[in-house]
Amino acid sequence: MPISQNLVHEFIKILGRENVFTEEAERQSYSYDGAVLNPVVPALVAAPDRQEDLGRTVRLAYENGLPITVRGSGTNLSGATIPEQGDGIVILTNRLNKILEINEEDLYAVVEPGVITARFAAAVAARGLFYPPDPGSQSVSTLGGNVARNAGGLRGLKYGVTKDYIMGMDIFDYRGELVKTGSRTVKCVTGYNLAGLMSCSEGTLGVFSTIIIKLVPPPRASRAMLALYSDARRASETVAGIIAAHIVPCTLEFMDNKTVKYVEADTRAGLPVEAAAVLLIEVDGGHEQMVEEDAAKVIAVCRKCGCTDVRVAKNAEEKARIWEARRGALPALARARPSIVLEDATVPRSRFPDMVTAVDDIALKHKLDVATFGHAGDGNLHPSILCDRRDKEEFARVEAAVDEIFDAALKFQGTLSGEHGIGMAKAKWMEKETNRATVEFSKNLRRALDPRMLFNAGKKYV
Ligand SMILES: Cc1cc2nc3c(=O)[nH]c(=O)nc-3n(C[C@H](O)[C@H](O)[C@H](O)COP(=O)(O)OP(=O)(O)OC[C@H]3O[C@@H](n4cnc5c(N)ncnc54)[C@H](O)[C@@H]3O)c2cc1C
């Protein structure tokens, strides 16, 4: 449904003509994201480039009853930025992309929400500091999107995820009023932990306009290695073995044989295509000797658990090749077939071997091509179903398999999503993981902060 010309002019008055997209061809680019779902073209797209304009845009949209979809780079994989219907506005944050402060003394930074994650990490690294969360999409994703999804990454096991680095933020509420939470101090208990509430909020509670981010000193030494297995279950058992030996690698990733083959075909990184599975492991710390000792302990656990070989990266170039291969997993798999349904089931670490086996069984049962990789150290699996959405019969099998993957994760006391969020794609499973009372409680909270339920309608709790 089109928005009245008068209202369009109101937005243009606030934002300038160049920051309001009205043409269908322009709006189409904001009708989809990383999920395998039908696109919905928004009626209007607004791209404020000043914080005060972001607030005024939210106010004008809300007062006029427009459904609001806030969008960073649209890399989410669950339909969180697909408008529910074509009668609303997409508010883009990617022109709010200033790094406002990097404070080397007090170890924090202040950013606008549209700053690209990798650009931020590089800017703080240039000042001798470290921002650990590194989602696979970091070269494109925004920090606002990372916060709203509580994005994880390869370093989650030791360094935590996005929420562990949020010290505070400013948020525009539904009236376009600026709400402040947290501070630049290490400790702050003066108000509700609204920043905590905003992490995982998926654009349903308000719009972040600035974020205060914790920084840490970088590790001084690291060792990366690749452990090869002729039996995938042994690889997954190694994960529990490493943790049980009280070593916390910064990264502990799993790739099954299918993933290795697709990645190798795509990247020619020298991955062992004969291996049933590989673990990609990195240990780091403040001293060479300590890291050496941890690496030796990890290698011993890998051997005890039956790995066939461990290849330790001899230099920075070999290390970079290991991680490029891992980061190439999703793009390589996405190129294999017309569609990829990438799931995110997560289980307690000790159940990781059971979950890997369950996914293999489900793939076999439904005759589907499923490649599995993921953040093994976090119990976070990405079973990736390679398919063609246009093939109705095949896609019905995909949907049945996804249901069973979630059932298995819940049976192992896991969760629907470790890092990709709920969006539109998984909203219908929310009650299954929790209960009716939890869904109602969350909806009441949402109604209190968004009385007309216009923020990201049709997502998360429906
Ligand atoms: C190749 C690839 C690899 C990926 N790897 C990972 C990974 O390793 N770990 C991981 O966690 N995810 C991963 N993802 C998923 C995705 O990149 C992350 O969820 C990321 O945080 C999304 O950032 P974005 O800027 O694209 O946000 P968008 O997709 O634009 O939005 C995500 C959510 O944030 C909300 N939002 C955005 N900006 C704001 C704001 N200013 N205020 C309020 N709400 C806002 C949106 O409404 C939406 O609900 C991957 C995706 C791809 C395509």
The ligand as an SDF file (V2000), in Angstrom:
LIG
                    3D

 53 58  0  0  0  0  0  0  0  0999 V2000
   27.9490  -15.1180    5.4320 C   0  0  0  0  0  0  0  0  0  0  0  0
   27.2750  -14.8600    6.7620 C   0  0  0  0  0  0  0  0  0  0  0  0
   27.9430  -15.2270    7.9270 C   0  0  0  0  0  0  0  0  0  0  0  0
   27.3510  -14.9900    9.1750 C   0  0  0  0  0  0  0  0  0  0  0  0
   28.0400  -15.3430   10.2870 N   0  0  0  0  0  0  0  0  0  0  0  0
   27.5230  -15.0840   11.5080 C   0  0  0  0  0  0  0  0  0  0  0  0
   28.2370  -15.4330   12.6950 C   0  0  0  0  0  0  0  0  0  0  0  0
   29.3460  -15.9850   12.6530 O   0  0  0  0  0  0  0  0  0  0  0  0
   27.6540  -15.1350   13.8760 N   0  0  0  0  0  0  0  0  0  0  0  0
   26.4390  -14.5190   13.9710 C   0  0  0  0  0  0  0  0  0  0  0  0
   25.9710  -14.2650   15.0760 O   0  0  0  0  0  0  0  0  0  0  0  0
   25.7330  -14.1970   12.8680 N   0  0  0  0  0  0  0  0  0  0  0  0
   26.2410  -14.4470   11.6470 C   0  0  0  0  0  0  0  0  0  0  0  0
   25.5260  -14.1040   10.5180 N   0  0  0  0  0  0  0  0  0  0  0  0
   24.2030  -13.4550   10.6680 C   0  0  0  0  0  0  0  0  0  0  0  0
   24.2310  -11.8900   10.6120 C   0  0  0  0  0  0  0  0  0  0  0  0
   25.3140  -11.4210    9.8650 O   0  0  0  0  0  0  0  0  0  0  0  0
   24.2710  -11.2720   12.0040 C   0  0  0  0  0  0  0  0  0  0  0  0
   23.0360  -11.5140   12.6470 O   0  0  0  0  0  0  0  0  0  0  0  0
   24.5450   -9.7570   12.0460 C   0  0  0  0  0  0  0  0  0  0  0  0
   24.6110   -9.3430   13.3810 O   0  0  0  0  0  0  0  0  0  0  0  0
   23.4950   -8.9220   11.3250 C   0  0  0  0  0  0  0  0  0  0  0  0
   23.9940   -7.6010   11.1470 O   0  0  0  0  0  0  0  0  0  0  0  0
   23.3230   -6.6210   10.0890 P   0  0  0  0  0  0  0  0  0  0  0  0
   23.9690   -5.2960   10.1940 O   0  0  0  0  0  0  0  0  0  0  0  0
   23.3220   -7.2530    8.7540 O   0  0  0  0  0  0  0  0  0  0  0  0
   21.8590   -6.5350   10.6710 O   0  0  0  0  0  0  0  0  0  0  0  0
   20.4670   -6.6980    9.9220 P   0  0  0  0  0  0  0  0  0  0  0  0
   20.3980   -8.0360    9.2900 O   0  0  0  0  0  0  0  0  0  0  0  0
   20.2120   -5.5290    9.0740 O   0  0  0  0  0  0  0  0  0  0  0  0
   19.4840   -6.6450   11.1540 O   0  0  0  0  0  0  0  0  0  0  0  0
   19.5100   -7.6310   12.1500 C   0  0  0  0  0  0  0  0  0  0  0  0
   18.5340   -7.2470   13.2580 C   0  0  0  0  0  0  0  0  0  0  0  0
   19.0230   -6.0950   13.9220 O   0  0  0  0  0  0  0  0  0  0  0  0
   18.0140   -5.0850   13.9770 C   0  0  0  0  0  0  0  0  0  0  0  0
   18.7280   -3.7980   13.9620 N   0  0  0  0  0  0  0  0  0  0  0  0
   19.6810   -3.4000   13.0840 C   0  0  0  0  0  0  0  0  0  0  0  0
   20.1230   -2.1750   13.4100 N   0  0  0  0  0  0  0  0  0  0  0  0
   19.4260   -1.7900   14.5080 C   0  0  0  0  0  0  0  0  0  0  0  0
   19.4130   -0.6100   15.3150 C   0  0  0  0  0  0  0  0  0  0  0  0
   20.2100    0.4400   15.0710 N   0  0  0  0  0  0  0  0  0  0  0  0
   18.5530   -0.5490   16.3610 N   0  0  0  0  0  0  0  0  0  0  0  0
   17.7340   -1.5860   16.6400 C   0  0  0  0  0  0  0  0  0  0  0  0
   17.6980   -2.7330   15.9160 N   0  0  0  0  0  0  0  0  0  0  0  0
   18.5390   -2.8230   14.8650 C   0  0  0  0  0  0  0  0  0  0  0  0
   17.1530   -5.3670   12.7670 C   0  0  0  0  0  0  0  0  0  0  0  0
   15.8520   -4.8400   12.9170 O   0  0  0  0  0  0  0  0  0  0  0  0
   17.1510   -6.8860   12.7510 C   0  0  0  0  0  0  0  0  0  0  0  0
   16.2010   -7.3850   13.6600 O   0  0  0  0  0  0  0  0  0  0  0  0
   26.0700  -14.3800    9.2520 C   0  0  0  0  0  0  0  0  0  0  0  0
   25.4040  -14.0190    8.0780 C   0  0  0  0  0  0  0  0  0  0  0  0
   25.9820  -14.2590    6.8440 C   0  0  0  0  0  0  0  0  0  0  0  0
   25.2470  -13.8430    5.6070 C   0  0  0  0  0  0  0  0  0  0  0  0
  1  2  1  0
  2  3  1  0
  2 52  2  0
  3  4  2  0
  4  5  1  0
  4 50  1  0
  5  6  2  0
  6  7  1  0
  6 13  1  0
  7  8  2  0
  7  9  1  0
  9 10  1  0
 10 11  2  0
 10 12  1  0
 12 13  2  0
 13 14  1  0
 14 15  1  0
 14 50  1  0
 15 16  1  0
 16 17  1  0
 16 18  1  0
 18 19  1  0
 18 20  1  0
 20 21  1  0
 20 22  1  0
 22 23  1  0
 23 24  1  0
 24 25  2  0
 24 26  1  0
 24 27  1  0
 27 28  1  0
 28 29  2  0
 28 30  1  0
 28 31  1  0
 31 32  1  0
 32 33  1  0
 33 34  1  0
 33 48  1  0
 34 35  1  0
 35 36  1  0
 35 46  1  0
 36 37  1  0
 36 45  1  0
 37 38  2  0
 38 39  1  0
 39 40  1  0
 39 45  2  0
 40 41  1  0
 40 42  2  0
 42 43  1  0
 43 44  2  0
 44 45  1  0
 46 47  1  0
 46 48  1  0
 48 49  1  0
 50 51  2  0
 51 52  1  0
 52 53  1  0
M  END
$$$$
